[in-house]
Amino acid sequence: MTLRTRFTVAVACAVATVALAITAVAFLVLRADLQNQVKGELQQQAAVVHRLARHYHGQIPAGWVPPERFGASAAYAQVVTAQGTVWAPAADRGLLPAPAAVAEVAAGQRASYYTETTLNGVHAMVLTTPLAPGLAVQLAVPLNAVDQELGTIGATLALLSGAGVGLATLAGWGVARAGLRPVGRLAAVAEQVTATGDPGRRVEVDRRDELGRLAASFNTMLGALQRSLAAQRQLVSDASHELRTPMTSLRVNVELLADHPDLPAGERQEVLDRVVAQVAELGQLTAAVTELARGEPSPGRFEAVAFDEVVAAAVAGVRRDWPRIPVTADLEPCQVSGHADRLKIAVRNLLDNAAKFSPPGAPVQVRLRGGELTVRDHGPGISPADLPYVFDRFYRAAPARAVPGSGLGLSIVRQVADRHDGTVGAEPAPGGGTLVRFRLPVLASGAARGRAAALAGTPL
């Protein structure tokens, strides 16, 4: 069952319930009103009987019966004694049974009351009321006219209720069709995206209610999916292109060793060294591609990170792996919101990149102030034409192509910065070299200020 059908059925059921309740209440009210009119008529007839009985001054003769007709609607009357004896015309004797309650009314032990019964197949209302000491009178009025009128009223109410339910169903169907049209368009676009695998379609947004917000959110999701697929395809394409060169070179060297088993030892060692270097390069490239393909943790999984400690750990690793490059560090304690492992990878890539392009003995200067990490090297620098592209995937400037690398390190740095609401940029350093600025929002906390005083003089 479609959503439109369920909505229409729900509206129809709700309207039917309300209409049924209103019809039932109206019917009961009208029925009570008509019955009250009949009761009023019986009371008037009872008053006439009492006036006739007063002519006997309390000495009503045995077997006395009121006149047969008191009006157009009067059909039957009988007198009952306290002993249960019924005074009625001979032809109608036993027509209306006299239960014990009637004798109680005659004896003064019970008040007047109304009942409904059937006389000769005719639905009637009966009034039992005291007549004189020891006597009670029963007056019966047919309810044919009342029943007929109630039947007409009931049929009219049922017809009106059915028409109301039908109109409400049509109105509900129209409202559901108009209101759920955006949902239908959204479902159609989702089905097309599923069938074609192309997230380039969009849902038209022409309203500002909840359905409009849903359509806008769906468009935003499709845009994110489209960008993700484009980035994925670009990553696969770039990785395939970059892997082709080292794989070809590695195959040539391996084939050379296989085809010339009698190579001199020096040449064989040189080829083996190239193979080892190419395998290491492939490993680094694979690790970098894997890091780029990994999803960053969502902001909801971030935690407070001592960024200065992350930088200090990265500096220690660079000093160990690049012993010929001196690294100086001036770190101000600060806390940021993020993922410590990702931040360490980004900082380490910045430091490795600076150490790789620095000549032996030229220092790499690291400084952390107010959430901004600056890394300055004394290498050849980056030309102004290459600066806008140094953080793109697999981009390598012409001077850098002679240095081992994949062109993914700075891309990882930018990805980490973006996911942490930070920025990264490169610029020429005064006096030569390159200066990279990596900025992150700082958490202002008392703990960070307390550690600043404790770590101010701690050497790295």
Residue pairs with C-beta under 8 A, 6 or more apart in sequence:
1 9
3 176
3 180
3 183
4 173
4 176
4 177
4 180
7 172
7 175
7 176
7 180
8 169
8 172
8 173
8 176
10 172
11 168
11 169
11 171
11 172
11 175
11 176
12 165
12 168
12 169
12 172
15 164
15 165
15 168
15 169
15 172
16 161
16 165
16 168
19 161
19 164
19 165
20 161
22 161
23 157
23 158
23 160
23 161
26 157
27 150
27 153
27 154
27 157
30 150
30 153
31 150
34 146
34 149
34 150
35 125
35 146
38 125
38 141
38 143
38 146
39 114
39 125
39 127
41 71
41 73
41 141
42 114
42 125
42 127
42 139
42 141
43 127
45 70
45 71
45 74
45 77
45 127
45 139
45 141
46 127
46 129
46 137
46 139
48 66
48 70
49 66
49 70
49 77
49 131
49 137
49 139
50 131
52 66
52 67
53 60
53 131
53 132
56 64
58 132
58 133
60 79
60 131
60 132
60 135
62 87
63 87
64 79
64 87
65 77
65 78
65 79
65 87
65 88
65 89
66 77
66 79
66 137
68 77
68 89
70 77
70 139
73 141
73 142
73 145
74 139
74 141
75 119
75 122
75 124
75 140
75 141
75 142
76 92
76 95
76 96
76 119
76 124
76 139
76 140
77 137
77 138
77 139
77 140
78 86
78 87
78 88
78 92
78 95
78 96
78 98
78 137
78 138
79 86
79 87
79 88
79 131
79 135
79 136
79 137
79 138
80 86
80 87
80 98
80 102
80 103
80 105
80 106
80 135
80 136
80 137
80 138
81 87
81 103
81 106
81 134
81 135
82 103
82 106
82 107
82 134
82 135
83 103
84 98
84 100
84 102
84 103
86 93
86 94
86 98
88 94
88 95
88 96
95 119
95 120
96 117
96 119
96 126
96 138
96 140
98 138
101 110
101 113
101 128
102 128
102 136
102 138
103 136
104 110
105 111
105 112
105 113
105 128
105 129
105 130
105 136
106 130
106 131
106 134
106 135
106 136
107 134
108 130
108 133
112 127
112 128
112 129
112 130
113 127
113 128
114 125
114 126
114 127
114 128
115 125
115 126
115 128
116 123
116 124
116 125
116 126
116 143
117 124
117 126
117 140
118 124
119 140
119 142
122 142
122 144
123 142
123 143
123 144
123 147
124 140
124 141
124 142
124 143
125 140
125 141
125 143
126 138
126 139
126 140
127 138
127 139
127 140
128 136
128 137
128 138
129 136
129 137
129 139
130 136
130 137
131 137
179 211
180 211
182 203
182 205
182 206
182 207
182 211
182 212
182 214
182 215
183 211
183 214
185 203
185 204
185 215
186 203
186 214
186 215
186 218
189 201
189 202
189 203
189 218
189 222
190 218
192 198
192 201
193 199
193 201
193 222
199 222
199 223
199 225
199 226
199 229
200 222
200 226
201 222
202 219
202 222
203 215
203 218
203 219
204 215
205 212
205 215
205 216
205 219
206 212
232 293
234 393
235 289
235 292
235 293
235 393
238 393
238 394
239 285
239 289
239 394
241 394
242 285
242 394
242 406
242 407
243 282
243 285
246 278
246 281
246 282
246 285
247 282
249 274
249 278
250 275
250 278
250 279
250 282
253 271
253 274
253 275
253 278
254 275
256 263
256 271
257 263
257 268
257 271
257 272
257 275
263 271
277 404
281 404
281 406
284 405
284 406
285 406
285 408
288 406
288 408
288 409
288 412
289 406
289 408
291 345
291 408
291 412
292 393
292 408
292 411
292 412
292 415
296 339
296 342
296 415
296 416
296 419
297 339
297 342
297 419
299 337
301 339
302 337
302 338
302 339
302 420
303 337
303 338
303 339
303 340
304 335
304 336
304 337
304 443
304 445
305 335
305 336
305 337
305 338
305 339
305 340
305 343
306 333
306 334
306 335
306 448
306 451
307 334
307 335
307 336
307 343
307 368
307 371
307 373
307 440
308 331
308 332
308 333
308 334
308 368
308 455
310 340
310 343
310 344
310 347
311 329
311 331
311 347
311 366
311 368
311 373
312 329
312 331
312 460
313 344
314 344
314 347
314 348
314 351
315 327
315 329
315 351
315 366
315 460
316 460
317 348
317 351
318 325
318 327
318 348
318 351
318 352
318 355
318 364
319 327
321 352
322 352
322 355
324 360
324 361
325 355
325 358
325 360
325 361
325 362
325 363
325 364
326 361
326 362
326 363
326 364
327 351
327 355
327 363
327 364
327 365
327 366
328 363
328 364
328 365
328 366
329 366
329 367
329 368
329 460
330 365
330 366
330 367
330 368
331 366
331 367
331 368
331 455
331 460
332 368
332 369
332 370
332 452
333 448
333 451
333 452
333 455
333 456
334 368
334 370
334 371
334 442
334 443
334 448
334 452
335 442
335 443
335 445
335 447
335 448
336 343
336 371
336 420
336 440
336 441
336 442
336 443
337 420
337 441
337 443
338 420
338 440
339 420
342 416
342 419
342 420
343 416
343 420
343 440
345 412
345 416
346 412
346 413
346 416
346 417
346 438
347 373
347 438
349 409
349 410
349 412
349 413
350 373
350 375
350 410
350 413
350 436
350 438
351 364
351 366
351 375
352 409
353 409
353 410
353 436
354 364
354 375
354 376
354 377
354 379
354 434
354 436
355 364
355 377
356 403
356 404
356 405
357 377
357 379
357 380
357 400
357 403
357 434
358 364
358 377
358 378
358 379
358 433
359 378
359 379
362 377
362 378
362 379
362 433
363 378
364 375
364 376
364 377
364 378
365 374
365 375
365 376
365 377
366 373
366 374
366 375
367 373
367 374
367 376
368 374
370 442
371 439
371 440
371 441
371 442
372 437
372 438
372 439
372 440
373 437
373 438
373 439
373 440
374 435
374 436
374 437
374 438
375 435
375 436
375 438
376 429
376 433
376 434
376 435
376 436
377 429
377 433
377 434
378 429
378 431
378 432
378 433
379 433
379 434
380 399
380 432
380 433
381 428
381 429
381 432
381 433
381 434
382 390
382 397
382 426
382 428
382 434
383 397
383 399
384 428
386 395
386 397
386 398
387 426
387 427
389 395
390 397
390 410
390 426
391 410
391 411
391 413
391 414
391 424
391 426
392 411
393 407
393 408
393 411
394 406
394 407
394 408
394 411
395 407
396 405
396 407
400 407
410 424
410 426
413 424
413 438
414 424
416 422
417 423
417 424
417 438
417 439
417 440
420 440
420 441
421 440
421 441
422 438
422 439
422 440
422 441
423 437
423 438
423 439
424 436
424 437
424 438
424 439
425 436
425 437
426 434
426 435
426 436
426 437
427 434
427 435
427 436
427 437
428 434
428 435
429 435
442 448
